[in-house]
């Protein structure tokens, strides 16, 4: 589940991985999605995790932002 944060308004999620190689593959999929959807989240990662923050354009989550986050969840479940 994505967490909603305020000041500034954003949604965030942390994804855990057992292998660093899977992180690289996951970020590669996100990179392609960003270019397709023209949405660019803040990404941080470490040895076994990737954290994403999507800053919202409006006062609530748009359908585009929901779809974008759902696509990222699908990428995670594929691995």
Biopython code that builds the backbone (N, CA, C, O; Angstrom):
import numpy as np
from Bio.PDB.StructureBuilder import StructureBuilder

atoms = [
    (1, "UNK", "N", (0.842, -1.178, 0.000)),
    (1, "UNK", "CA", (0.000, 0.000, 0.000)),
    (1, "UNK", "C", (0.890, 1.245, 0.000)),
    (1, "UNK", "O", (1.896, 1.310, 0.707)),
    (2, "UNK", "N", (0.503, 2.208, -0.792)),
    (2, "UNK", "CA", (1.201, 3.482, -0.850)),
    (2, "UNK", "C", (0.734, 4.357, 0.315)),
    (2, "UNK", "O", (-0.457, 4.411, 0.622)),
    (3, "UNK", "N", (1.667, 5.031, 0.950)),
    (3, "UNK", "CA", (1.361, 5.912, 2.067)),
    (3, "UNK", "C", (1.208, 7.348, 1.576)),
    (3, "UNK", "O", (2.013, 7.825, 0.776)),
    (4, "UNK", "N", (0.186, 8.025, 2.051)),
    (4, "UNK", "CA", (-0.038, 9.422, 1.707)),
    (4, "UNK", "C", (0.656, 10.291, 2.747)),
    (4, "UNK", "O", (0.486, 10.086, 3.948)),
    (5, "UNK", "N", (1.432, 11.254, 2.286)),
    (5, "UNK", "CA", (2.148, 12.185, 3.163)),
    (5, "UNK", "C", (1.772, 13.608, 2.772)),
    (5, "UNK", "O", (1.370, 13.869, 1.638)),
    (6, "UNK", "N", (1.908, 14.511, 3.714)),
    (6, "UNK", "CA", (1.587, 15.913, 3.463)),
    (6, "UNK", "C", (2.831, 16.781, 3.613)),
    (6, "UNK", "O", (3.851, 16.351, 4.152)),
    (7, "UNK", "N", (2.720, 17.994, 3.129)),
    (7, "UNK", "CA", (3.764, 19.032, 3.253)),
    (7, "UNK", "C", (5.112, 18.628, 2.697)),
    (7, "UNK", "O", (6.042, 18.472, 3.488)),
    (8, "UNK", "N", (5.286, 18.451, 1.438)),
    (8, "UNK", "CA", (4.306, 18.568, 0.360)),
    (8, "UNK", "C", (3.542, 17.258, 0.157)),
    (8, "UNK", "O", (3.999, 16.184, 0.548)),
    (9, "UNK", "N", (2.382, 17.377, -0.457)),
    (9, "UNK", "CA", (1.520, 16.222, -0.693)),
    (9, "UNK", "C", (2.204, 15.247, -1.646)),
    (9, "UNK", "O", (2.664, 15.625, -2.724)),
    (10, "UNK", "N", (2.262, 13.974, -1.222)),
    (10, "UNK", "CA", (2.924, 12.945, -2.020)),
    (10, "UNK", "C", (2.450, 11.571, -1.566)),
    (10, "UNK", "O", (1.845, 11.427, -0.504)),
    (11, "UNK", "N", (2.733, 10.566, -2.385)),
    (11, "UNK", "CA", (2.539, 9.179, -1.980)),
    (11, "UNK", "C", (3.912, 8.519, -1.988)),
    (11, "UNK", "O", (4.761, 8.835, -2.822)),
    (12, "UNK", "N", (4.116, 7.603, -1.054)),
    (12, "UNK", "CA", (5.413, 6.955, -0.900)),
    (12, "UNK", "C", (5.245, 5.456, -0.683)),
    (12, "UNK", "O", (4.240, 4.981, -0.154)),
    (13, "UNK", "N", (6.274, 4.736, -1.115)),
    (13, "UNK", "CA", (6.280, 3.298, -0.857)),
    (13, "UNK", "C", (7.723, 2.799, -0.883)),
    (13, "UNK", "O", (8.560, 3.292, -1.639)),
    (14, "UNK", "N", (7.984, 1.815, -0.043)),
    (14, "UNK", "CA", (9.299, 1.157, 0.013)),
    (14, "UNK", "C", (9.124, -0.275, -0.465)),
    (14, "UNK", "O", (8.218, -0.980, -0.019)),
    (15, "UNK", "N", (9.984, -0.698, -1.362)),
    (15, "UNK", "CA", (9.970, -2.045, -1.915)),
    (15, "UNK", "C", (11.230, -2.769, -1.447)),
    (15, "UNK", "O", (12.337, -2.248, -1.587)),
    (16, "UNK", "N", (11.064, -3.970, -0.894)),
    (16, "UNK", "CA", (12.174, -4.766, -0.367)),
    (16, "UNK", "C", (12.587, -5.832, -1.386)),
    (16, "UNK", "O", (11.745, -6.394, -2.086)),
    (17, "UNK", "N", (13.903, -6.104, -1.458)),
    (17, "UNK", "CA", (14.446, -7.086, -2.384)),
    (17, "UNK", "C", (15.457, -7.971, -1.677)),
    (17, "UNK", "O", (16.135, -7.538, -0.745)),
    (18, "UNK", "N", (15.553, -9.218, -2.129)),
    (18, "UNK", "CA", (16.528, -10.148, -1.569)),
    (18, "UNK", "C", (17.872, -10.038, -2.276)),
    (18, "UNK", "O", (18.912, -10.336, -1.689)),
    (19, "UNK", "N", (17.851, -9.604, -3.553)),
    (19, "UNK", "CA", (19.073, -9.525, -4.342)),
    (19, "UNK", "C", (19.203, -8.143, -4.966)),
    (19, "UNK", "O", (18.227, -7.570, -5.450)),
    (20, "UNK", "N", (20.425, -7.618, -4.948)),
    (20, "UNK", "CA", (20.675, -6.300, -5.519)),
    (20, "UNK", "C", (20.401, -6.286, -7.026)),
    (20, "UNK", "O", (19.968, -5.262, -7.555)),
    (21, "UNK", "N", (20.640, -7.387, -7.721)),
    (21, "UNK", "CA", (20.410, -7.459, -9.167)),
    (21, "UNK", "C", (18.944, -7.190, -9.508)),
    (21, "UNK", "O", (18.654, -6.616, -10.557)),
    (22, "UNK", "N", (18.035, -7.588, -8.657)),
    (22, "UNK", "CA", (16.610, -7.347, -8.900)),
    (22, "UNK", "C", (16.271, -5.865, -8.785)),
    (22, "UNK", "O", (15.349, -5.384, -9.444)),
    (23, "UNK", "N", (17.009, -5.144, -7.955)),
    (23, "UNK", "CA", (16.799, -3.702, -7.817)),
    (23, "UNK", "C", (17.089, -3.008, -9.132)),
    (23, "UNK", "O", (16.318, -2.153, -9.567)),
    (24, "UNK", "N", (18.182, -3.361, -9.763)),
    (24, "UNK", "CA", (18.564, -2.761, -11.040)),
    (24, "UNK", "C", (17.490, -2.999, -12.104)),
    (24, "UNK", "O", (17.132, -2.086, -12.847)),
    (25, "UNK", "N", (16.992, -4.205, -12.170)),
    (25, "UNK", "CA", (15.939, -4.549, -13.139)),
    (25, "UNK", "C", (14.665, -3.753, -12.849)),
    (25, "UNK", "O", (14.031, -3.235, -13.769)),
    (26, "UNK", "N", (14.294, -3.657, -11.584)),
    (26, "UNK", "CA", (13.095, -2.925, -11.156)),
    (26, "UNK", "C", (13.208, -1.445, -11.527)),
    (26, "UNK", "O", (12.266, -0.864, -12.066)),
    (27, "UNK", "N", (14.348, -0.843, -11.241)),
    (27, "UNK", "CA", (14.544, 0.573, -11.561)),
    (27, "UNK", "C", (14.530, 0.791, -13.071)),
    (27, "UNK", "O", (14.043, 1.820, -13.538)),
    (28, "UNK", "N", (15.052, -0.151, -13.834)),
    (28, "UNK", "CA", (15.007, -0.054, -15.295)),
    (28, "UNK", "C", (13.579, -0.015, -15.819)),
    (28, "UNK", "O", (13.269, 0.747, -16.735)),
    (29, "UNK", "N", (12.713, -0.834, -15.241)),
    (29, "UNK", "CA", (11.295, -0.822, -15.637)),
    (29, "UNK", "C", (10.636, 0.505, -15.273)),
    (29, "UNK", "O", (9.838, 1.043, -16.041)),
    (30, "UNK", "N", (10.974, 1.024, -14.107)),
    (30, "UNK", "CA", (10.423, 2.309, -13.677)),
    (30, "UNK", "C", (10.886, 3.419, -14.614)),
    (30, "UNK", "O", (10.107, 4.307, -14.960)),
    (31, "UNK", "N", (12.141, 3.371, -15.021)),
    (31, "UNK", "CA", (12.676, 4.387, -15.939)),
    (31, "UNK", "C", (11.864, 4.439, -17.236)),
    (31, "UNK", "O", (11.508, 5.521, -17.702)),
    (32, "UNK", "N", (11.576, 3.286, -17.811)),
    (32, "UNK", "CA", (10.778, 3.244, -19.045)),
    (32, "UNK", "C", (9.380, 3.801, -18.810)),
    (32, "UNK", "O", (8.861, 4.553, -19.634)),
    (33, "UNK", "N", (8.769, 3.432, -17.685)),
    (33, "UNK", "CA", (7.429, 3.906, -17.357)),
    (33, "UNK", "C", (7.421, 5.425, -17.193)),
    (33, "UNK", "O", (6.491, 6.094, -17.644)),
    (34, "UNK", "N", (8.443, 5.964, -16.558)),
    (34, "UNK", "CA", (8.537, 7.420, -16.366)),
    (34, "UNK", "C", (8.522, 8.145, -17.709)),
    (34, "UNK", "O", (7.828, 9.148, -17.872)),
    (35, "UNK", "N", (9.275, 7.644, -18.650)),
    (35, "UNK", "CA", (9.335, 8.259, -19.974)),
    (35, "UNK", "C", (7.992, 8.164, -20.686)),
    (35, "UNK", "O", (7.567, 9.114, -21.343)),
    (36, "UNK", "N", (7.322, 7.018, -20.558)),
    (36, "UNK", "CA", (6.013, 6.826, -21.199)),
    (36, "UNK", "C", (4.944, 7.739, -20.606)),
    (36, "UNK", "O", (4.133, 8.312, -21.333)),
    (37, "UNK", "N", (4.951, 7.868, -19.289)),
    (37, "UNK", "CA", (3.884, 8.588, -18.577)),
    (37, "UNK", "C", (4.258, 10.029, -18.233)),
    (37, "UNK", "O", (3.426, 10.782, -17.727)),
    (38, "UNK", "N", (5.501, 10.412, -18.503)),
    (38, "UNK", "CA", (5.994, 11.747, -18.177)),
    (38, "UNK", "C", (5.773, 12.077, -16.690)),
    (38, "UNK", "O", (5.373, 13.182, -16.322)),
    (39, "UNK", "N", (6.049, 11.076, -15.866)),
    (39, "UNK", "CA", (5.960, 11.203, -14.413)),
    (39, "UNK", "C", (7.296, 10.754, -13.845)),
    (39, "UNK", "O", (7.796, 9.683, -14.190)),
    (40, "UNK", "N", (7.876, 11.576, -12.972)),
    (40, "UNK", "CA", (9.211, 11.287, -12.469)),
    (40, "UNK", "C", (9.248, 11.354, -10.945)),
    (40, "UNK", "O", (9.375, 12.431, -10.363)),
    (41, "UNK", "N", (9.133, 10.178, -10.300)),
    (41, "UNK", "CA", (9.167, 10.149, -8.835)),
    (41, "UNK", "C", (10.587, 10.338, -8.310)),
    (41, "UNK", "O", (11.561, 10.160, -9.042)),
    (42, "UNK", "N", (10.691, 10.694, -7.056)),
    (42, "UNK", "CA", (11.989, 10.659, -6.383)),
    (42, "UNK", "C", (12.262, 9.204, -6.042)),
    (42, "UNK", "O", (11.397, 8.506, -5.513)),
    (43, "UNK", "N", (13.465, 8.755, -6.346)),
    (43, "UNK", "CA", (13.847, 7.362, -6.118)),
    (43, "UNK", "C", (15.107, 7.326, -5.272)),
    (43, "UNK", "O", (16.080, 8.028, -5.548)),
    (44, "UNK", "N", (15.076, 6.500, -4.239)),
    (44, "UNK", "CA", (16.299, 6.218, -3.479)),
    (44, "UNK", "C", (16.380, 4.706, -3.325)),
    (44, "UNK", "O", (15.360, 4.018, -3.285)),
    (45, "UNK", "N", (17.596, 4.203, -3.239)),
    (45, "UNK", "CA", (17.748, 2.760, -3.097)),
    (45, "UNK", "C", (19.014, 2.433, -2.331)),
    (45, "UNK", "O", (19.936, 3.239, -2.209)),
    (46, "UNK", "N", (19.012, 1.227, -1.828)),
    (46, "UNK", "CA", (20.156, 0.726, -1.088)),
    (46, "UNK", "C", (20.392, -0.722, -1.457)),
    (46, "UNK", "O", (19.944, -1.181, -2.508)),
    (47, "UNK", "N", (21.080, -1.430, -0.613)),
    (47, "UNK", "CA", (21.455, -2.814, -0.881)),
    (47, "UNK", "C", (20.249, -3.725, -1.109)),
    (47, "UNK", "O", (20.303, -4.644, -1.926)),
    (48, "UNK", "N", (19.153, -3.463, -0.373)),
    (48, "UNK", "CA", (18.016, -4.380, -0.474)),
    (48, "UNK", "C", (16.657, -3.667, -0.534)),
    (48, "UNK", "O", (15.637, -4.259, -0.180)),
    (49, "UNK", "N", (16.635, -2.397, -0.979)),
    (49, "UNK", "CA", (15.352, -1.696, -1.044)),
    (49, "UNK", "C", (15.364, -0.601, -2.109)),
    (49, "UNK", "O", (16.417, -0.120, -2.527)),
    (50, "UNK", "N", (14.164, -0.228, -2.528)),
    (50, "UNK", "CA", (13.931, 0.940, -3.372)),
    (50, "UNK", "C", (12.787, 1.703, -2.725)),
    (50, "UNK", "O", (11.755, 1.115, -2.402)),
    (51, "UNK", "N", (12.960, 3.008, -2.532)),
    (51, "UNK", "CA", (11.905, 3.867, -2.002)),
    (51, "UNK", "C", (11.513, 4.876, -3.069)),
    (51, "UNK", "O", (12.365, 5.473, -3.725)),
    (52, "UNK", "N", (10.213, 5.054, -3.228)),
    (52, "UNK", "CA", (9.687, 5.993, -4.219)),
    (52, "UNK", "C", (8.786, 7.011, -3.553)),
    (52, "UNK", "O", (8.025, 6.684, -2.642)),
    (53, "UNK", "N", (8.878, 8.246, -4.014)),
    (53, "UNK", "CA", (7.964, 9.315, -3.603)),
    (53, "UNK", "C", (7.438, 9.970, -4.868)),
    (53, "UNK", "O", (8.208, 10.439, -5.706)),
    (54, "UNK", "N", (6.121, 9.998, -4.998)),
    (54, "UNK", "CA", (5.481, 10.657, -6.139)),
    (54, "UNK", "C", (4.795, 11.901, -5.602)),
    (54, "UNK", "O", (3.831, 11.817, -4.841)),
    (55, "UNK", "N", (5.306, 13.056, -6.007)),
    (55, "UNK", "CA", (4.737, 14.326, -5.564)),
    (55, "UNK", "C", (3.515, 14.637, -6.419)),
    (55, "UNK", "O", (3.574, 14.572, -7.646)),
    (56, "UNK", "N", (2.408, 14.976, -5.762)),
    (56, "UNK", "CA", (1.127, 15.126, -6.438)),
    (56, "UNK", "C", (0.948, 16.537, -6.973)),
    (56, "UNK", "O", (1.363, 17.518, -6.356)),
    (57, "UNK", "N", (0.317, 16.608, -8.139)),
    (57, "UNK", "CA", (0.082, 17.904, -8.776)),
    (57, "UNK", "C", (-1.082, 18.657, -8.151)),
    (57, "UNK", "O", (-1.069, 19.887, -8.101)),
    (58, "UNK", "N", (-2.080, 17.936, -7.677)),
    (58, "UNK", "CA", (-3.279, 18.570, -7.132)),
    (58, "UNK", "C", (-3.407, 18.342, -5.640)),
    (58, "UNK", "O", (-2.439, 18.018, -4.952)),
    (59, "UNK", "N", (-4.634, 18.520, -5.157)),
    (59, "UNK", "CA", (-4.895, 18.345, -3.734)),
    (59, "UNK", "C", (-5.260, 16.911, -3.377)),
    (59, "UNK", "O", (-5.414, 16.571, -2.204)),
    (60, "UNK", "N", (-5.396, 16.077, -4.401)),
    (60, "UNK", "CA", (-5.645, 14.655, -4.168)),
    (60, "UNK", "C", (-4.983, 13.850, -5.268)),
    (60, "UNK", "O", (-4.515, 14.402, -6.263)),
    (61, "UNK", "N", (-4.949, 12.541, -5.079)),
    (61, "UNK", "CA", (-4.285, 11.665, -6.033)),
    (61, "UNK", "C", (-5.115, 11.603, -7.315)),
    (61, "UNK", "O", (-6.303, 11.285, -7.278)),
    (62, "UNK", "N", (-4.480, 11.908, -8.449)),
    (62, "UNK", "CA", (-5.178, 11.866, -9.738)),
    (62, "UNK", "C", (-5.242, 10.429, -10.244)),
    (62, "UNK", "O", (-4.533, 9.558, -9.739)),
    (63, "UNK", "N", (-6.081, 10.182, -11.230)),
    (63, "UNK", "CA", (-6.179, 8.838, -11.807)),
    (63, "UNK", "C", (-4.863, 8.449, -12.476)),
    (63, "UNK", "O", (-4.493, 7.275, -12.465)),
    (64, "UNK", "N", (-4.148, 9.421, -13.061)),
    (64, "UNK", "CA", (-2.854, 9.133, -13.683)),
    (64, "UNK", "C", (-1.830, 8.692, -12.636)),
    (64, "UNK", "O", (-1.060, 7.758, -12.860)),
    (65, "UNK", "N", (-1.834, 9.367, -11.509)),
    (65, "UNK", "CA", (-0.905, 9.009, -10.438)),
    (65, "UNK", "C", (-1.256, 7.650, -9.838)),
    (65, "UNK", "O", (-0.361, 6.883, -9.482)),
    (66, "UNK", "N", (-2.534, 7.347, -9.724)),
    (66, "UNK", "CA", (-2.958, 6.023, -9.242)),
    (66, "UNK", "C", (-2.513, 4.933, -10.211)),
    (66, "UNK", "O", (-1.989, 3.900, -9.795)),
    (67, "UNK", "N", (-2.726, 5.169, -11.510)),
    (67, "UNK", "CA", (-2.321, 4.189, -12.523)),
    (67, "UNK", "C", (-0.808, 3.986, -12.509)),
    (67, "UNK", "O", (-0.325, 2.857, -12.606)),
    (68, "UNK", "N", (-0.071, 5.075, -12.389)),
    (68, "UNK", "CA", (1.386, 5.006, -12.352)),
    (68, "UNK", "C", (1.843, 4.150, -11.168)),
    (68, "UNK", "O", (2.705, 3.285, -11.327)),
    (69, "UNK", "N", (1.276, 4.384, -9.994)),
    (69, "UNK", "CA", (1.672, 3.617, -8.812)),
    (69, "UNK", "C", (1.263, 2.147, -8.939)),
    (69, "UNK", "O", (1.988, 1.264, -8.481)),
    (70, "UNK", "N", (0.123, 1.880, -9.551)),
    (70, "UNK", "CA", (-0.308, 0.489, -9.759)),
    (70, "UNK", "C", (0.631, -0.245, -10.715)),
    (70, "UNK", "O", (0.922, -1.424, -10.518)),
    (71, "UNK", "N", (1.108, 0.460, -11.762)),
    (71, "UNK", "CA", (2.064, -0.145, -12.693)),
    (71, "UNK", "C", (3.360, -0.506, -11.968)),
    (71, "UNK", "O", (3.935, -1.567, -12.212)),
    (72, "UNK", "N", (3.813, 0.364, -11.087)),
    (72, "UNK", "CA", (5.031, 0.073, -10.323)),
    (72, "UNK", "C", (4.814, -1.140, -9.424)),
    (72, "UNK", "O", (5.695, -1.992, -9.311)),
    (73, "UNK", "N", (3.648, -1.226, -8.785)),
    (73, "UNK", "CA", (3.333, -2.401, -7.958)),
    (73, "UNK", "C", (3.382, -3.678, -8.790)),
    (73, "UNK", "O", (3.879, -4.702, -8.321)),
    (74, "UNK", "N", (2.872, -3.629, -10.021)),
    (74, "UNK", "CA", (2.903, -4.806, -10.910)),
    (74, "UNK", "C", (4.339, -5.213, -11.214)),
    (74, "UNK", "O", (4.655, -6.403, -11.217)),
    (75, "UNK", "N", (5.218, -4.238, -11.471)),
    (75, "UNK", "CA", (6.624, -4.552, -11.734)),
    (75, "UNK", "C", (7.233, -5.299, -10.551)),
    (75, "UNK", "O", (7.986, -6.256, -10.732)),
    (76, "UNK", "N", (6.905, -4.860, -9.358)),
    (76, "UNK", "CA", (7.451, -5.483, -8.152)),
    (76, "UNK", "C", (6.957, -6.928, -8.004)),
    (76, "UNK", "O", (7.719, -7.819, -7.630)),
    (77, "UNK", "N", (5.698, -7.141, -8.297)),
    (77, "UNK", "CA", (5.120, -8.478, -8.151)),
    (77, "UNK", "C", (5.648, -9.453, -9.213)),
    (77, "UNK", "O", (5.631, -10.666, -9.004)),
    (78, "UNK", "N", (6.113, -8.928, -10.345)),
    (78, "UNK", "CA", (6.658, -9.775, -11.414)),
    (78, "UNK", "C", (7.958, -10.431, -11.000)),
    (78, "UNK", "O", (8.281, -11.522, -11.471)),
    (79, "UNK", "N", (8.709, -9.781, -10.124)),
    (79, "UNK", "CA", (10.036, -10.301, -9.759)),
    (79, "UNK", "C", (10.008, -11.150, -8.568)),
    (79, "UNK", "O", (11.048, -11.655, -8.146)),
]
sb = StructureBuilder()
sb.init_structure("model")
sb.init_model(0)
sb.init_chain("A")
sb.init_seg("    ")
for serial, (resi, resn, name, xyz) in enumerate(atoms, 1):
    if name == "N":
        sb.init_residue(resn, " ", resi, " ")
    sb.init_atom(name, np.array(xyz, "f"), 0.0, 1.0, " ", f" {name:<3s}", serial, name[0])
structure = sb.get_structure()
